[in-house]
């Protein structure tokens, strides 16, 4: 492994490393791996590949990705014809994503807090993807119902909210807690996890009640060869 860039930033130390075996690049903040992509910019993280498949199933015209890091997901969505806007509090993320991870110049990059951007910007979105982490933890204000309520108001017709949740064990209840917050916003939610291995991530996907695309999502993922499978959230205590 070769260290190709190290930056001291307001939000912590960022390291970009290159693997000698395959030429792939890894973006780390603190001890957390936030992006891992091959030499062309395609992600090698299973949850990012699954998120891309899920978003492809929705066939969106546009998408808002909150949390950029190496920008693998915005890069992949742009290549698939989606108009992508990505927001990150750390301006260094966009520079590193462009230099080492092939983030296209056509992707709209905004520096700032994702929730504040969502409230201030007046656009509606087909997909809102939340993948914002401060090292290994999601900032607390994204875990509150206020963010999800504002996100729901910014969805276009048939829009989806997707939240990447880092979990410690397969039976971690955090995804179910987030799904419960989504239900309070009058959204239906399903929780998607890797059926083949435990990577430490799952994706909570929410849409308006009765959304046909969400009901067909498991079939679409199987047809695409994606190992992620959905389940109904467990009821709260």
Phi, psi and omega in degrees: 000131179248131174280118182255343179201137174223128182227131170275120181233170178301334185255012178119177182277130174252134175236135171247124182239148179244129178279128181291331186291324186226000179075011179282161182242142179238132179251119182236137170240118189065232178261000185267131174278116182257339175209146173212117185223153177285182187293349178260354181099359178280135185293148173249007175269129187297324182290327177291318176300319179293318178299320178297318178296318180297315181293321176302322181296328178286338182054058184280153170276326180220163179207143173250122178248113179265114187105111185255304188051236180285351173074024183299314182294312175303321178299312182294320179293319177302317179296340180261014171090013180266136173280112190249135167243133178233143184236136176212143179288339186257110182296338179295333182301316184292321178296314181293322179296323179289317185288321189244342188239010173066028175298121183292148177295338181286344176288127180284120183249127180236130177270127178152181177285133184296322179293315179299319178298317182299320180288320186283321182282141187262001182288155170256152189234143173286325178221135169241116181251123177256116178216054186253121181225139173262091191074248182251003183238142175283133177306138190301327185290341175283341181273356181272158182294337182298319179296312183295324177296317178293322178297318180299323179290340181263005177281138170282178178304129180072017183285157180238146167252133179234130179238124172279125182241123174277127183237153182268330180219159180300334181259020176304136184270355183303315178301325179291324177296319179292320177299324178295320176297323178295321178296325176296337177268013179063042176239145170274145182224147170230153183248126184247129178223165182285120182278351184256330182203161178263112181260343182097013178226149165217164184239123175262122185245129183231146178209173177299149179306135178081010181300122184293321181297321179293323179295329182265003189295320180301317179296321179295321179292320177299315182297330180274358181076020181273132183281357181283136179231150185262157173217161176283137177301144175290143179293148179287167179289000000 
